[in-house]
Amino acid sequence: MKSDIRVCADWQAAHERPVYTLDDTCPDCGADAVNSAPAPYDPEDHYGEYRRRAKRRRRDA
């Protein structure tokens, strides 16, 4: 699911702190706004197997 909250793509250069919006552009500087949420899944997750194993151990304990 895609997040509706976006952040200004140029916030580090144009603003003191991140500027969040629901629009496709920044309301302050007019730059593009990008999805602010991290990717939910990384196909190259090198530690996924270990995290799932630890999760199963906690659940079964």
Helices and strands as residue ranges (DSSP letters): E 6-8, H 11-14, E 20-21, E 33-35, H 48-60
